[in-house]
Amino acid sequence: MPRSRVPEAPEMARWIATQLQPAGQEGRAALLLSSWEEAFPDAPRPLEALKAEYLGWRAAAWALEQGSRVAPGEVESLVRGQRVRAGNSQERQLWRSRIVHLQPHGIFVRLPSRVPAWVLREGVRAGHLPTLLAPDQGEAPTPPSSPPPLMVALANKPGILIDRATRGAGGWNDVTLLYQEGQGDLSLNYFEENAGPEHLRQQLMTLDPRTSDVWRLLTAKALENDRDDLFAPITVRPEELARALGLKPHPKGGMRQKDLLHCTQSLFHLERLWLIMPDAKDPEEATRERVLAVMKRGRGRRVDGQVIPSSWTVVLGEWARYFPKRYAPIFRSLVELPANSATNLWAKQVGTEVTYWLRETAEDTSAVRSITVQTLLTRASLLPDVMDMRQNKNLNRAIERFEATLDLLRSLGVHDGWTYDPVSTQALDRQQGRPAFFETWLASQVVLKVPDVLLSALVEMTERNTPT
């Protein structure tokens, strides 16, 4: 343990972020800066988990500052030609020369002859230093593996329609309780048997982006074992969903009751959705099917006057058989992003639509892609919000929020950088302060650099046409 005091939690989180960013972990850094408590959804004591991560990075920083960097050629010369016997690993061979691999930075350093015990202990515990350095023990526990950054979402026509419809009540007709995009042939109805229109209208008004997150989690769970069977029943628990959404656990363990209520409400929303499809032979006729069917609910308990089932067993409706199977890779960081600010809400919707758009145009394998501001806002269901801001003379706020959203998406790993293309930049400069500036901005091309992990996933999904 270092002798200097351990700082307060926000200071620890900020310092860790300064170490994560150069190490290529911008998404983790952004999460810690946004809300450090939500960065440890599975830890019963988030403060202790934060302290452990802080000490681990302090140990790595000590090794980097006090040690001297070793060139790869020197490492190769030390191990070349030496036979590795049992109990005499390459790490041990290098340690004879005080050389260790500093994992987060991907480099070799030579440590000084005297190294504080806390550096060895915390560095090994965090996985930054090799286990052979653990003081007074043979091996340090293996750090838990992180979940993959991408999960699979259903990205066919009705799947995306359901995703967009469940982001909020804004796009719904509050009289007919229908959701439809433009002149599309598919629509959704918010309906529950034995419930009056006014009650359903009140429930519909409580829709928020967490419901679309739950929808994506349900389809991802159905596909998590590379199954091509969308109709296998899946069982989820509200507590499991709350953890997957990155919600903050209760200090005494488990998830907070308000979050369990929130996840339960999202499941009820999805249960009330009916997909309406026109009949191919008779356009005047239509088929109505549940988006998902609830096969079973676990024993419930009452929280704040509402019954929360302990589990839900659900299956997608028969409608999923009628449409081509298509999947898209969605970043977990988007689903886990707290819905606690306008920029975060925009990031969830814009980021999701970026991946849907890239999936739809997966035949284009170029790493640099462009899309207009208006197209991106329209797809993300945010253009009405922008129009309202303009009407209220808050256009600058809309542009600032849009650009802050793209910056946040970079820190979450959704893209590797963005800019307006040169022609758009020149046009914006010419129209600055003029009435035509707004339309010029909407028509501007946003250039995005697609990260390798997303390109690889898109290529694999396109080639296999099955979930990965």
C-alpha positions, 0 to 999 in steps of 0.5 A: 500500500502506498504511504500517500493518502488515497484520494476521494472517489471522484479524484481517483476516477479522474486520475484513472481516466488519464491512464486509460485514454493513452492505453486505448480504453477511451470508453472506460475512461468516459464511463468513469468520468460520467459516473464512477459508481456506474462503472462497477455494476457487478461490484457489491461495494463500488468504492472498494472496486474503484480503489482497487482499480486506482491502486492497480493503475498507480502500480503501473504508473510507478513501474513506468516512471521508475523503470526504464523501457526495454527495446523489443530487440533486447528482449528477443536477444535475451530469450533467443535460443534459450530452452523453456523448461517447466517452471522456467517460463519466458517471464522468469527468464526476463525477470532474471534481468529485472525485465517485465511486460507492462500489460496495459501499455504493451511494453517491456520495462526494467524495474529497479532493484528495490520495488515496494511490495504494494507495487508488486501486489496491486500490479499483479492483482490488476493484471498489469504485472506478471503473476510471478511478481506477486509477493509471498504467493505463487500466483495472483488471482486471474482478473475477470475477463471483460465481456466482448465490446459488441453484442448482436441485435436483430436488424431486419425491418420490423426489428429496427421499427420496434427499436425506434418505437420504444425510444419514447412516446414522441413518434406515436399517435396518442389517439390511435396508439399507432406508430408508423414511419412515413409511408411504411407498410408496417406499424405498431399498435400499443394494446392490452386486453381489458385496458381502456384507451386512456389507461393505455395512453397514460402507459404509452407516455411513460416509454423511454429509451431504456425500453429499446435497450431492453428490447436489444438485450432480449434479442441479444440473449436469444442469439448469444449462443450463435443460434439461428433460432429466434423462437427459442424461449428465453428467460430473463430477470429484472435484476439481470436486465438492470445489471446489463443496463449498467444501472448502479447496484444497491450498496447492500447488494442487489439492484435498487428497487426503482431500477427493478420497477423500471425494467419491469415496466419496460417488459410490460411495454414490450408485451403490449406491442402488436405488429401490424402487417398488410396482407400481400394478397389483399392490401386492405387486410392486415395481420396483427401479431404480438411482438413477443409472447410471455410464456411464463412469469415467475413468482411476484413481489409487490414494490411500491404498489406494483407486482414485480415478477421474479422472471419472465420467459418470452418468445418472439412472435410468429412475425419473425418468420416472415422477414429475412434474418439480419443482425447488427453488431451493437456496442455494449457501451451504448446499452450501458450508457446511463440515460441521465443527460440529454447528450447521453440520450442522443448518443444512445440513439445516434450510436445505434443508428450508426451501426444499423446504417453501417449494417445496411450498407455492409457491402461498402467495406471502406473505413471512412464513411459519410452521412448527412446530419439530417439523415442521421438525426431523422434515423435517430428520431431526433429531428423533431427535437432539433426543429423545436430548438430552432423554433425556440431560437436555440439552434446553437444548442442543437448543434453543440449537442449534436457535436458533443454526441459525436465526441462521446460516441468516439470515447465509447468506441462507436467510431474512431473520429469524425469531422464535417467534410471540406465542402460542407465546412466551406458552405457552413463558413459562407452561411454563418449568421445567415438564414440559410445556415440551418438548412446548410448544416442539415445538408452537411456531410459527417465523415466517420472513421469506422473502427476495425472491430466494427468493420470485422464484425460487419464483414463476418455477419455479411459473409455468414448471415448468422449471428456472431 
